[in-house]
């Protein structure tokens, strides 16, 4: 009889463990679930490689375009000659984005709000790295920002509206919203400008509230959740949740843009393989790296080299 009670106790323990496992697993799968029904058609985004912050050549972390060596059969049509690449093209500059559009590459770039709520194309929260000036971009008006050059060139921080006018629908755009405080304001202002844009674009952000804004107000626009494995750098709950995409059920992204160095992250792979969500790789920095991750992602954002055309 004693053996019977021991066996029953063991059985109930196992059942409790299994029930807990399946409950936690179910909640996890629900929490990372992207949009499945009513997705906009994102097939038009295929067939393009996306230039990270335009075709720039002045980031010290990447190789200048004029020094790139092409493999036989990989040099794309209309590739600029070495003489044409003598020009200095800072990241997110009008010239770098124009070069990418002129050569037919899709473009990924970043948008911030200035002090007077003008959307501008710029990556960092601060001006230090690109403009050599201390302070936050958000503390300056658009006109005040025009006094600062980009990496010592004649280029200035471009207005979002001017970039859209120049690209004019020639190539698809991936627009990253840089949210500091007020996601609603940034989304509303940018969306007002984009309402007149006739070209193909989608939006992405690390901030789930920006992605959710499009879920609520512009469900017909393709939206994406940016992330990477932050747990290797920052140990806190918000970054843990973002790293593992626990919050997708709240923002319902159409695609996941993930650091290509962390391609084996479980949640990203579940979104792609189980939920058939589009997966975007950032930022690929060599043809070798592109070849390595090509089967793990669907779209690719590149920097520092000219990739073979898809």
Phi, psi and omega in degrees: 000321180297321178297321179301313180295324177296316180295318178296319178297320178295319180297315179296324178296315179297316179298320179296318179296315180295317179298317178297318180299311182292327178293312179296318180297318179296316178296322178297314181295325177291320185292332182261005185291120175278184177292132179247314182263142177075023178293138172294161179286115178254013177299326179299342179281344179286162179084008179230145165261145188248118181284121183288111181062030181084180177272077182267161183220021184241002177288122182299345181275352182233166181276142178293145180303324184290347180257002183291139175250127183263143173280153180301131179084356182255345183291118183290159177298148178062025176296134181297143177287164177306323180295321181292335183270004176294336180295138177277125184238098179291156178299145178057021177271160177303316183294318181293320179289322177296318179301316179296316180294319180298327182268001174085015177274143167295163185225137171246128177214170189248149180231128174242165170258139175276181179300324179263024171062037172262123177290129178233159181264110184195147184269306190282156171289329183252164182265354189306306190292318187264325184255350180068026183235136177285145177124166179269142177303322184295346181270001182239147172283167179300315181296320179295325180292337183289350177281347184259133178271160177266111178053037174076010179266186175276357181284144177239167179296119184277149173285143179305316182297323180292323178295316179297319179297320181290315180295316172054040174077007184291327181220157178288150182239140168248112188254117180265125177272121178265102184263123174262308183230307191246094180295322182299315181296313180300315181295317181297314183292315180294321180296325178298320178289318182290340181298336179263359182272130185263354182277175180276129178208161170221166179240155176213159178196151170287337185271114182302333180293327177291319178294319180294327178303318179287331175300318185278313191261333182222065183296344180277352180265132178295131184229148184224149176261119175275143176194173171200179180276085181291343184295343177283345184239318188233123181254084172211165188297312181303317181287329174297314180297318180293319180303320185259013173060027179277095189149356175302326181295338180276317184263338179051061179290155175272333178218160177246120175259113189232147177304122186295341178289344181246041186296341183269005180302131190299311184298319179299317181292325176294318179300320182284315188272322181272313184266357177058037179278144177297138182238124184247131181265130170226152334254124182279129189240012175196159177296325178298316179292323178298315179298325183291324185255003188300330181271353183261348182225169181252323178234157188224130175257123188240163180201139171087359176204165176255110184284161172296144179296144175285000000 
